[in-house]
């Protein structure tokens, strides 16, 4: 069972900020490089610092392999079909214009990001989009919540985020927001349980009636 409580971060509504459904406000403000970074973070659940250091050698065509700077935990994240497609497109475009940077995420000029510069650009764009206060690492919490909504187990979530299974439930409690999807799932289980109990009671009453006869 998940330990749920209000998460102390701002969560992004994936229906509004997913790749195809990214809000018009954000997409008109974001540069292609920042939009790509958002998608990469959304589909991997990794921290900003680790994603900025990610190189093409870390992507083998199927998995994105990350050695996290925090704890030196190694995770191999299966790339979604959508992310694979985008990575192929980005790599082909960079080869065409002869961008030499080995990092997956780059500035508009094709050079690797410096952490301070990236944070400045992210802050500028979110502020212009009316999302002031939203940090890039909030996407990590959004990914955890999306995985939980997809009915992933805590070990499965920790395999993506890099948390140890032993501490995952406590740590995930920080990120896991109460979402309508989880509320819907809980109510469906409650109604199913009530129907099952009602059916069992009716069956038991029917058996008792037959015995009396």
C-alpha positions, 0 to 999 in steps of 0.5 A, spaced: 500 500 500 502 507 498 503 511 504 499 518 501 499 525 504 499 532 501 506 532 497 510 538 498 512 540 491 508 542 485 505 537 481 504 538 473 498 535 470 500 531 465 494 531 461 496 539 460 503 538 460 505 531 456 508 531 450 502 532 445 498 535 450 503 540 453 499 547 455 499 552 449 501 557 454 507 553 456 509 551 449 509 558 446 513 560 452 518 554 452 524 553 447 525 547 443 531 545 448 527 546 454 520 543 452 525 537 450 528 537 457 521 537 460 519 531 456 526 527 458 524 528 465 517 526 465 519 520 462 525 518 466 523 521 473 531 523 474 534 530 477 536 536 473 543 535 475 543 528 472 539 529 466 544 535 464 550 530 464 546 525 460 550 523 454 548 519 448 553 514 450 548 513 456 542 511 451 543 504 448 537 505 444 532 501 449 535 503 456 537 510 458 542 508 463 544 513 469 548 513 475 545 518 480 550 523 483 546 522 489 548 516 492 551 513 486 545 509 484 545 506 477 538 505 474 536 503 467 530 506 465 526 503 459 525 509 454 518 510 452 516 509 445 515 516 444 521 518 448 525 513 443 522 517 437 524 524 440 531 522 441 532 519 434 529 525 431 534 530 436 540 526 434 539 526 427 538 533 427 544 534 431 548 530 426 545 534 420 547 540 423 554 537 425 553 539 433 559 536 437 556 536 444 556 529 447 550 531 452 543 529 450 540 536 453 544 542 450 543 549 449 540 552 443 547 553 440 548 546 441 553 547 447 552 543 454 548 546 459 551 549 465 546 548 471 545 555 473 544 557 466 539 552 465 535 554 472 535 561 469 532 559 463 527 554 466 525 560 471 524 565 466 519 560 462 515 558 467 514 565 470 512 567 463 507 561 463 504 563 469 507 557 473 512 561 477 515 557 483 515 550 479 522 547 479 524 542 474 525 537 479 518 537 481 517 533 474 520 527 478 514 528 483 510 528 477 513 522 474 512 518 481 505 520 481 503 518 474 507 511 475 502 510 481 496 512 477 498 507 472 498 502 478 505 501 479 508 497 485 513 501 490 519 496 487 517 498 480 517 505 481 523 505 485 527 501 479 525 508 475 527 513 480 533 510 484 530 509 491 532 503 495 526 498 496 526 499 503 526 506 503 521 507 497 515 507 501 517 513 505 520 517 500 515 516 495 510 519 500 513 525 499 511 525 492 505 521 491 499 526 491 492 525 492 489 524 485 482 523 482 485 517 478 487 514 485 480 516 488 477 513 482 480 506 483 479 506 491 472 507 490 471 502 484 475 497 489 470 499 495 464 498 490 466 492 488 467 489 495 460 491 497 457 488 491 461 482 493 459 482 500 452 483 498 452 477 493 455 473 499 450 475 504 444 473 499 447 466 497 448 465 505 441 467 506 439 462 500 442 456 503 439 457 510 432 458 507 433 451 503 436 448 510 429 450 513 425 447 508 
